[in-house]
Amino acid sequence: MSFWGKGNEKLHADPEQIKRQKSATKVNLDPARLDVETSTCAIKDYVVSLDSCTCIDFERRKQAHRHALPCKHMYRLAHELNLFDIGPIHLDEKPHANPNTIVRSASDPANRSYYENFAWAVPKAFREALETCHFCQGDILYESPLAYSCEWSNIADNLRYSIQVKAPSRGPAKGKFEENWNHSVCVVLTDHHQKQTDPERIWTTQGRLYMLLKTGDISVLNGNSVKPVLPYRSRYLMKTMNTSLFRQKACEYIAQVCGNDYWTCFMVPYDCTVTASRLKYLWIKSVFPKDRTILRYPSPDRLQIGAPDKFVPTLYVACFLFCGFSEHIVFNTLKSVLYKPDPSKASTTDKFRLNAHGILIPHGLG
C-alpha cells in the first residue's frame, strides 16, 4: 500500500495524522543513515521505510485498525524524499546519541610503529620478513621498543635481550611463509644483564625465531625443545569465517561496538604484512565514503575463533561497518572491486562468490 500518491488527502488530513506530521518536524534524520535507492533510513533504533516502521506507534495502530497508518518517522522520511511536505524542520532537542553507538575507526595496524601481538618489539621495517618468515644477515631485534630510541650506554636499563641475525646472507626473500618455516637461521642472542664478550651463535630455524618474537620464550630457539607448530594464516581464517559459530561471534562483536544501530557489516581476513591482503583491504576501503564507514580490527583471539594464540600475530579481521547502506548496495559495491573476470575467457556465467573474500552481515543482525 502506498501512502504518498494521489487519493490519500483524506488520510493525511485526519487529526491523528496531523499530530504525527507536527511531531515529524522534530525528528532528526541523519543523511548518513538514509538510503535513497531503497527509500529507507534508520532513525534512532528504528528501521523506517515508506510502507512500514519498527516503532511501537506504527505496530500498535496497525493491530488496532487492522491496517497500517504512517507514523512520525515515516512522515519524516517521506519529507526527506520530497514525497510529502510536513513544513519546516525544528530540531529543538539534540540529535539522538546512544553512547554505545558513537564509534570511531580504529587505526590501521599497518600504520602503527610496531606490529602488535608480539612479545618482542617488531618494527614495521620487518614487514617482508614477517610476511615470508625469512630473517637474514644484519637484522637486529630487541625485546622492548625503548631499545630503539635510547642511548646504547643505557641499553641494559631498557631491555634484557636482543638478537642479531648472522645467516642466511641478505637478499630478496624467496619462498612462502610455510616453505621458510623450517629453514635454518643463525642468530646471536645477547643478554644485556650479563657481561658477554663473545655471545654464542645459535643455529635454529626461521620458525623458532618467529615464535621467539611472538611468545618471548627464549627456550624455543633450542632445537631440542618442542617443535613449534606452524601458525594459522588468512586461508584458515577464511574457512573459519564461513561457519555459523563465527557469524554468531561476529554479531556479538558488532553489537558491542554499535549497540542496536543500523549497520551493514563486511568482515574480511586482513594480514597487514601480506601485500595481497593489504591491497584487497585498500580496494574495499577506497570505494566507500569515509564519513559513512567505521573500521575496526579485532584479532581472531578477540573474536574467540579457534584455539587461542594459534594465528600469526599480524592477522586481523578487518571489520567494515557501513552506515545507511543496504545489503544490496554493499554487495554490488564490493563486487565492483573484488570481481576480476578474465577478459580472455568469454563467459556469460557470473562466478563471483563474496564468501570467498569475506562475510556480509546485513544490518549487523546476522
LUMMI-359258 format. One record per residue (C-alpha): residue number from 0; x, z, y. Coordinates in steps of 0.1 Angstrom, whole numbers, padded with zeros to 4 digits, m for minus. Layout:
% LUMMI-359258
ATOM   nr      X      Z      Y
ATOM  NUM      X      Z      Y
...
% end
This chain:
% LUMMI-359258
ATOM   nr      X      Z      Y
ATOM    0   0000   0000   0000
ATOM    1   0013  m0009   0035
ATOM    2   0006   0014   0064
ATOM    3   0022  m0007   0090
ATOM    4   0004  m0040   0091
ATOM    5  m0028  m0051   0109
ATOM    6  m0060  m0033   0098
ATOM    7  m0046   0002   0099
ATOM    8  m0055   0010   0135
ATOM    9  m0083   0034   0124
ATOM   10  m0059   0053   0101
ATOM   11  m0033   0059   0129
ATOM   12  m0060   0069   0154
ATOM   13  m0071   0098   0132
ATOM   14  m0064   0132   0149
ATOM   15  m0044   0144   0120
ATOM   16  m0022   0113   0120
ATOM   17  m0017   0116   0158
ATOM   18  m0003   0151   0153
ATOM   19   0022   0137   0129
ATOM   20   0032   0109   0153
ATOM   21   0038   0135   0180
ATOM   22   0059   0156   0156
ATOM   23   0078   0125   0146
ATOM   24   0092   0122   0182
ATOM   25   0111   0154   0175
ATOM   26   0126   0143   0142
ATOM   27   0163   0135   0142
ATOM   28   0172   0103   0122
ATOM   29   0209   0098   0118
ATOM   30   0216   0060   0119
ATOM   31   0244   0065   0094
ATOM   32   0217   0076   0069
ATOM   33   0194   0046   0075
ATOM   34   0195   0016   0051
ATOM   35   0178  m0012   0070
ATOM   36   0179  m0036   0040
ATOM   37   0158  m0014   0018
ATOM   38   0139   0002   0047
ATOM   39   0148   0037   0035
ATOM   40   0165   0067   0050
ATOM   41   0174   0103   0044
ATOM   42   0160   0130   0068
ATOM   43   0173   0165   0061
ATOM   44   0169   0167   0023
ATOM   45   0140   0142   0021
ATOM   46   0142   0106   0008
ATOM   47   0119   0085   0031
ATOM   48   0106   0050   0027
ATOM   49   0077   0032   0044
ATOM   50   0054   0040   0015
ATOM   51   0064   0075   0005
ATOM   52   0084   0106   0013
ATOM   53   0096   0135  m0008
ATOM   54   0084   0161   0018
ATOM   55   0058   0187   0009
ATOM   56   0033   0174   0035
ATOM   57   0032   0139   0020
ATOM   58   0028   0152  m0016
ATOM   59   0002   0178  m0007
ATOM   60  m0020   0154   0012
ATOM   61  m0016   0127  m0015
ATOM   62  m0030   0151  m0040
ATOM   63  m0058   0164  m0017
ATOM   64  m0070   0130  m0006
ATOM   65  m0062   0112  m0038
ATOM   66  m0043   0085  m0018
ATOM   67  m0012   0086   0004
ATOM   68  m0011   0092   0041
ATOM   69   0021   0088   0063
ATOM   70   0039   0120   0072
ATOM   71   0060   0125   0103
ATOM   72   0092   0114   0085
ATOM   73   0076   0080   0076
ATOM   74   0064   0076   0112
ATOM   75   0099   0082   0124
ATOM   76   0113   0056   0100
ATOM   77   0087   0031   0110
ATOM   78   0095   0037   0147
ATOM   79   0133   0031   0140
ATOM   80   0125  m0002   0122
ATOM   81   0102  m0013   0151
ATOM   82   0071  m0013   0130
ATOM   83   0052   0014   0148
ATOM   84   0056   0029   0183
ATOM   85   0054   0067   0184
ATOM   86   0067   0069   0220
ATOM   87   0099   0084   0234
ATOM   88   0120   0104   0211
ATOM   89   0125   0141   0222
ATOM   90   0152   0160   0202
ATOM   91   0147   0195   0216
ATOM   92   0164   0210   0186
ATOM   93   0199   0204   0174
ATOM   94   0201   0179   0145
ATOM   95   0198   0194   0111
ATOM   96   0231   0205   0098
ATOM   97   0234   0221   0064
ATOM   98   0269   0238   0064
ATOM   99   0272   0228   0027
ATOM  100   0269   0191   0036
ATOM  101   0292   0189   0066
ATOM  102   0322   0174   0048
ATOM  103   0353   0156   0059
ATOM  104   0375   0133   0040
ATOM  105   0405   0149   0023
ATOM  106   0439   0134   0029
ATOM  107   0451   0106   0006
ATOM  108   0475   0121  m0019
ATOM  109   0498   0091  m0014
ATOM  110   0503   0101   0022
ATOM  111   0514   0136   0016
ATOM  112   0551   0146   0019
ATOM  113   0554   0158  m0017
ATOM  114   0534   0150  m0048
ATOM  115   0511   0178  m0057
ATOM  116   0505   0195  m0091
ATOM  117   0543   0195  m0099
ATOM  118   0560   0228  m0103
ATOM  119   0591   0213  m0086
ATOM  120   0591   0197  m0052
ATOM  121   0590   0159  m0058
ATOM  122   0591   0139  m0025
ATOM  123   0573   0106  m0020
ATOM  124   0607   0088  m0023
ATOM  125   0604   0092  m0061
ATOM  126   0572   0072  m0064
ATOM  127   0587   0044  m0085
ATOM  128   0605   0069  m0108
ATOM  129   0572   0087  m0114
ATOM  130   0553   0055  m0120
ATOM  131   0577   0043  m0146
ATOM  132   0592   0076  m0159
ATOM  133   0626   0063  m0151
ATOM  134   0651   0086  m0131
ATOM  135   0685   0072  m0126
ATOM  136   0720   0080  m0112
ATOM  137   0720   0096  m0078
ATOM  138   0686   0111  m0080
ATOM  139   0686   0148  m0068
ATOM  140   0656   0170  m0071
ATOM  141   0650   0206  m0060
ATOM  142   0625   0232  m0072
ATOM  143   0615   0241  m0036
ATOM  144   0606   0219  m0007
ATOM  145   0626   0243   0016
ATOM  146   0658   0230   0000
ATOM  147   0653   0195   0015
ATOM  148   0654   0209   0051
ATOM  149   0676   0240   0050
ATOM  150   0714   0242   0057
ATOM  151   0734   0238   0025
ATOM  152   0751   0271   0031
ATOM  153   0717   0288   0028
ATOM  154   0706   0268  m0002
ATOM  155   0706   0299  m0026
ATOM  156   0682   0317  m0003
ATOM  157   0656   0289  m0007
ATOM  158   0658   0280  m0044
ATOM  159   0675   0287  m0077
ATOM  160   0677   0253  m0095
ATOM  161   0685   0218  m0086
ATOM  162   0690   0187  m0108
ATOM  163   0712   0157  m0103
ATOM  164   0709   0126  m0125
ATOM  165   0742   0111  m0137
ATOM  166   0729   0084  m0160
ATOM  167   0715   0058  m0165
ATOM  168   0730   0037  m0138
ATOM  169   0709   0030  m0107
ATOM  170   0690  m0003  m0109
ATOM  171   0654  m0016  m0109
ATOM  172   0632   0003  m0132
ATOM  173   0625  m0015  m0165
ATOM  174   0596  m0010  m0189
ATOM  175   0565   0010  m0186
ATOM  176   0559   0048  m0184
ATOM  177   0552   0051  m0221
ATOM  178   0582   0030  m0231
ATOM  179   0606   0050  m0210
ATOM  180   0593   0084  m0221
ATOM  181   0619   0088  m0249
ATOM  182   0648   0070  m0232
ATOM  183   0680   0090  m0226
ATOM  184   0690   0105  m0193
ATOM  185   0720   0127  m0184
ATOM  186   0715   0154  m0158
ATOM  187   0734   0183  m0142
ATOM  188   0713   0214  m0139
ATOM  189   0727   0238  m0112
ATOM  190   0718   0274  m0110
ATOM  191   0724   0283  m0073
ATOM  192   0722   0320  m0080
ATOM  193   0753   0318  m0102
ATOM  194   0788   0306  m0094
ATOM  195   0792   0274  m0114
ATOM  196   0824   0255  m0107
ATOM  197   0816   0228  m0133
ATOM  198   0780   0227  m0143
ATOM  199   0772   0214  m0177
ATOM  200   0760   0179  m0183
ATOM  201   0728   0178  m0203
ATOM  202   0717   0148  m0223
ATOM  203   0680   0148  m0227
ATOM  204   0651   0123  m0224
ATOM  205   0632   0110  m0194
ATOM  206   0600   0126  m0207
ATOM  207   0617   0160  m0209
ATOM  208   0629   0157  m0173
ATOM  209   0594   0146  m0162
ATOM  210   0580   0177  m0179
ATOM  211   0605   0200  m0163
ATOM  212   0593   0187  m0129
ATOM  213   0557   0192  m0140
ATOM  214   0559   0226  m0155
ATOM  215   0591   0242  m0141
ATOM  216   0602   0252  m0176
ATOM  217   0639   0247  m0178
ATOM  218   0640   0251  m0216
ATOM  219   0621   0218  m0221
ATOM  220   0654   0200  m0214
ATOM  221   0668   0213  m0247
ATOM  222   0664   0187  m0274
ATOM  223   0658   0214  m0300
ATOM  224   0627   0227  m0282
ATOM  225   0592   0214  m0290
ATOM  226   0590   0177  m0281
ATOM  227   0567   0172  m0251
ATOM  228   0535   0153  m0256
ATOM  229   0530   0121  m0236
ATOM  230   0505   0130  m0208
ATOM  231   0473   0111  m0203
ATOM  232   0471   0084  m0177
ATOM  233   0444   0063  m0160
ATOM  234   0433   0044  m0191
ATOM  235   0424   0075  m0209
ATOM  236   0407   0090  m0179
ATOM  237   0385   0059  m0175
ATOM  238   0374   0062  m0211
ATOM  239   0365   0099  m0205
ATOM  240   0346   0090  m0173
ATOM  241   0322   0068  m0193
ATOM  242   0307   0098  m0211
ATOM  243   0276   0119  m0203
ATOM  244   0297   0150  m0201
ATOM  245   0318   0136  m0173
ATOM  246   0287   0124  m0154
ATOM  247   0274   0160  m0157
ATOM  248   0306   0174  m0143
ATOM  249   0307   0148  m0116
ATOM  250   0272   0156  m0104
ATOM  251   0281   0193  m0103
ATOM  252   0311   0184  m0081
ATOM  253   0291   0162  m0058
ATOM  254   0265   0190  m0054
ATOM  255   0293   0214  m0044
ATOM  256   0307   0190  m0018
ATOM  257   0274   0176  m0004
ATOM  258   0247   0200  m0013
ATOM  259   0213   0182  m0015
ATOM  260   0222   0155   0010
ATOM  261   0216   0118   0003
ATOM  262   0248   0102  m0011
ATOM  263   0256   0073  m0034
ATOM  264   0289   0081  m0052
ATOM  265   0315   0059  m0068
ATOM  266   0343   0075  m0088
ATOM  267   0375   0057  m0099
ATOM  268   0408   0068  m0115
ATOM  269   0435   0069  m0089
ATOM  270   0471   0074  m0097
ATOM  271   0488   0074  m0063
ATOM  272   0522   0063  m0077
ATOM  273   0509   0033  m0096
ATOM  274   0508   0001  m0075
ATOM  275   0478  m0015  m0092
ATOM  276   0458   0017  m0089
ATOM  277   0467   0021  m0053
ATOM  278   0457  m0014  m0044
ATOM  279   0423  m0011  m0061
ATOM  280   0417   0021  m0041
ATOM  281   0427   0004  m0008
ATOM  282   0404  m0026  m0016
ATOM  283   0374  m0003  m0021
ATOM  284   0383   0018   0010
ATOM  285   0386  m0013   0032
ATOM  286   0351  m0027   0027
ATOM  287   0331   0004   0036
ATOM  288   0328   0018   0071
ATOM  289   0348   0050   0077
ATOM  290   0321   0068   0096
ATOM  291   0298   0065   0065
ATOM  292   0323   0072   0038
ATOM  293   0336   0106   0027
ATOM  294   0367   0106   0004
ATOM  295   0377   0134  m0020
ATOM  296   0404   0135  m0046
ATOM  297   0396   0160  m0074
ATOM  298   0421   0162  m0102
ATOM  299   0409   0158  m0138
ATOM  300   0415   0195  m0143
ATOM  301   0393   0203  m0112
ATOM  302   0365   0184  m0129
ATOM  303   0373   0201  m0162
ATOM  304   0380   0168  m0180
ATOM  305   0397   0172  m0214
ATOM  306   0424   0198  m0221
ATOM  307   0439   0215  m0191
ATOM  308   0473   0201  m0178
ATOM  309   0472   0171  m0202
ATOM  310   0472   0145  m0175
ATOM  311   0500   0132  m0153
ATOM  312   0501   0153  m0121
ATOM  313   0497   0122  m0099
ATOM  314   0463   0112  m0114
ATOM  315   0432   0119  m0094
ATOM  316   0395   0109  m0094
ATOM  317   0390   0091  m0061
ATOM  318   0355   0101  m0051
ATOM  319   0339   0077  m0026
ATOM  320   0307   0093  m0011
ATOM  321   0286   0067   0008
ATOM  322   0261   0080   0033
ATOM  323   0229   0060   0036
ATOM  324   0238   0031   0013
ATOM  325   0215   0022  m0015
ATOM  326   0229   0018  m0051
ATOM  327   0222  m0020  m0048
ATOM  328   0244  m0024  m0017
ATOM  329   0272  m0003  m0031
ATOM  330   0272  m0022  m0063
ATOM  331   0274  m0056  m0047
ATOM  332   0300  m0045  m0022
ATOM  333   0322  m0032  m0050
ATOM  334   0317  m0064  m0069
ATOM  335   0329  m0084  m0040
ATOM  336   0363  m0068  m0041
ATOM  337   0367  m0059  m0077
ATOM  338   0354  m0091  m0094
ATOM  339   0381  m0118  m0095
ATOM  340   0369  m0146  m0119
ATOM  341   0395  m0171  m0130
ATOM  342   0388  m0203  m0109
ATOM  343   0404  m0224  m0136
ATOM  344   0378  m0213  m0162
ATOM  345   0344  m0228  m0154
ATOM  346   0317  m0204  m0165
ATOM  347   0282  m0195  m0153
ATOM  348   0283  m0161  m0171
ATOM  349   0287  m0131  m0148
ATOM  350   0313  m0110  m0167
ATOM  351   0316  m0082  m0141
ATOM  352   0314  m0047  m0155
ATOM  353   0315  m0020  m0129
ATOM  354   0321   0007  m0156
ATOM  355   0354  m0009  m0164
ATOM  356   0366   0002  m0130
ATOM  357   0347   0035  m0123
ATOM  358   0313   0050  m0125
ATOM  359   0285   0047  m0099
ATOM  360   0262   0077  m0094
ATOM  361   0231   0068  m0073
ATOM  362   0224   0093  m0046
ATOM  363   0245   0119  m0063
ATOM  364   0218   0126  m0088
ATOM  365   0233   0110  m0119
% end
